[in-house]
Amino acid sequence: MIHMLMKNRAARLSLLRWAPLWSAATGPALAQPAAPPTIAPALEQVVVTAQHKPEFAKNVPFAVTSLSSKNVDMLTADGEDIRVLSAQVPSLYIESSFGRIYPRFYIRGLGNSDFTYNAQQPVSVVYDDVPVENAVLKSFPMFDVQDVEVLRGPQGTLFGRNTPAGVVKIDTKKPTDDYTGYLDVSYGTYNTTNVTAVVGGPIVPQKLDFRISILEERRDDWVTNINPFDMYRKHLEGYQDFAARGQLLLKPTDDIDALWEVDGRDLDGTARLFRANIIEPGTNRLVPGFKIDEINTNGDNYQYLGSFGTHFTVNDDFGPVRLTSISAWEHGDTNSRGDVSGGNFYTLPNGAPRPGDTTGPGFADETSDAIPSLDQLTQEIRLATTGDGPFFNQGGVFAFHENLRVDSNDYLQTGVVDISLNQRQATTSFGVFDSATYKITPDLTFGAGVRLSTDHKVYTVACSNVGPSSCAPPLQPTAKTNYTGPTYNVDLTYAVTPSINVYGRIASGYLAPALDGRNVEYDFGNRAEGNFTEARAETTTSYEIGMKSTLLDNRARLNLTLYRWDTHDLQLTAVGGTFNSTQLLNAKNSIGQGFESEAEFLPIDNLLLTASASYNFTEIKDPNLESSGCGFSTITGGRLCTIEDAYDPATGNYHINGNPLPNAPRWVIDASARYTMPVADGKDVYVLTDWSYRSDVNFFLYRAVEFTGMSLVQGGLRIGYEDHTRGIEVAGFVRNILDQVRITGAIDFDNLTGFVNDPRTFGIEARVKF
């Protein structure tokens, strides 16, 4: 909790005075005023730690949105994973081609659509001050959280590597000196069951506290495989996901506290369901007669994930300086197998023969990707000044090391392994940083920071011949990358009035170099250099101006942001195509620009309205850059998609200069309304509805009609009863009210294969606090 990070008594009391003002807020919490409200009730006062210190968001010189624990609990009540945050705040989009275990994040259009386990993303996820690098670790469930902060724009100074687009910062609830806990149970469509149990309190009052949090999520298989030739599971899309966290907080003196946290997860579920031929040719619509609860696939499907982690955080105030040390180890292993061709070549999704084809078992283009071992070690040490003076400074060092092994298998039609590709990657990074702010006048604050980072990566690959096909490793089976460079930020904040702040910021970030050797598996019988592909480090510079304001006697809040980012050597991944190969690319330059707005309004005491919108324009700017296109139709022999880019007959590729980035929707809009009606002393009935919209997205580097995802509107409704005196809440909810099912990703090498979002779900939830 915020007050546990505060040792200065005056500052702590100031923050705690406003922290309990919950109001009925359920939408994104926006910029916060430092001045007290003049009337009651007023909008919730939110404290963020986006700059490694507790402060009101109004004073943070970049766009940051905070979602409270109530927001997160309501969004995840029906079993949603971290992807539920997508489109809930401006400029944030999240998708996955692996299902629950591999989320890919995009902020302001900047992200990475690469699906391999060694890929890296320009959006960092920081869990309890520990950055988790691999996407498998980023998928850890959100439960018993204090808040989620989305920091938009480069965060290279304080958060370091792989943050040129921003940071998703998740903080869990910490132990306290009060005995407390709760039990939360929900049940819904497809026998979806979520159970969260939390207990905590003092072991030795004022000296040693504990907190234990447990989550179990289950869903029955609800999709039936209608393929008569399939030898595997007939029912899919269910999961059992168990996670737990234990914490001990030791406070030997008033100036020292030490937190030890242990967490783990075990997931047994279904990999992404790739559905063959579900896109109507010449359009981006689902084919007539599509049924979301049926699939026609002749391959196996499963997904397992286990993870374990621990970290130790020490805070020590001595004199004018505060020392923070964070030591962490994260371990994971996973195995995911699916049919990437989408299923039976010779039938439509409803099982009927396709015109011009022969019925039969077809081919099983099955692959499995496994991480037998993933280990991440991090160590951060920070020194920060204390007190209430005009000058604040924090600096420190950060060390990162990761060992990763990835095994990828291709299968024969009989279901046995044909070729096995074994990859190992070791990454070491080190950074030293310093950041300072100075109040030039009571209304004008200047800030600046710099970080110097190094990255070293070693990647090896080997290919094993198991079945009748043959493969050979490259002549040089090992590749290395090295990078050293600075990142920085400069910002200025001015209080126009006590209720309005304006700011300007220039900041930079980088994405470390990347290596890939997956194509060795397709070099059947050949030994040749060039199987490795490498992407140089990408560097991003961002320019941002904004306003954060509180209006109408603290009953309204409005934030506005304008930004532009320029990225040199943007890392791109060309995937799929005719040979289903993968190649890393660098675009000489790319740009993104747009605006963001956030608003909250309390028109009457019991009604809270929120709304946010963002416009993100992205463009690849490299006239010489080309990408392969989609594969060829098994029916016509021609391209299976309608490509809109210029064709280069000399290379057989397509020019992608001027194209938008993949998975970069232009518009992201979110709105919510909550009305609370008191029915007795300490008892309320409430109605909450929330809606999000994201515009269409391009799935690949090239533009094709069939591989442009349609816009998606998601709505939710929740009606509940709260007895605050007894700590009881009961509610009913529905998600995806409109039951919109859209194609959210595709495979482009065999047929018009895609995957879709979940349909409408219903449920009830009950929570008891003590």
Secondary structure, DSSP 8 states (H G I E B T S, - for coil): -GGGG---HHHHHHHHHHTT--TT--S-B----SS--SSSS-----EE-TTSS-EEGGG-SS-EEEEEHHHHHHHTTTS--GGGGTTSSTTEEEE-SSGGG--EEEETTB-----STT---SEEEEETTEEE-SHHHHT----SEEEEEEEES--TTTT-TT-SSEEEEEEE----SS-EEEEEEEEEGGGEEEEEEEEEEEEETTTEEEEEEEEEEEE---EEE--TT--S-SEES-EEEEEEEEEEEEEEETTEEEEEEEEEEEEEE-----BTT-B-TTSSSB-TT--TTEE---S--EEEEEEEEEEEEEEEEETTEEEEEEEEEEEEEEEEEEETT-S-TTB-TTS-B-TT---S-----EEEEEEEEEEEEEEEEEEEE-SSSSEEEEEEEEEEEEEEEEEEEEE-TTSSEEEEEEEEEEEEEEEEEEEEEEEEETTEEEEEEEEEEEEEEEEEEEEEE-SSS-----SS-EEEEEEEEEEEEEEEEEEEETTEEEEEEEEEEEE--EEE-GGGGGSTT---TT--EEE--EEEEEEEEEEEEEETTTTEEEEEEEEEEEEEEEEEEEEETTTTEEEEEEEEEEEEEEEEEEEEEEEETTEEEEEEEEEEEEEEE-TT-EE----B-TTTSSBSS-B-S-EETTTTEEE-TT---TT--SEEEEEEEEEEEEEETTEEEEEEEEEEEE--EE-SSS-BSTTEE--EEEEEEEEEEEETTTTEEEEEEEESTT----EEEEE-SSS-EEEE----EEEEEEEEE-
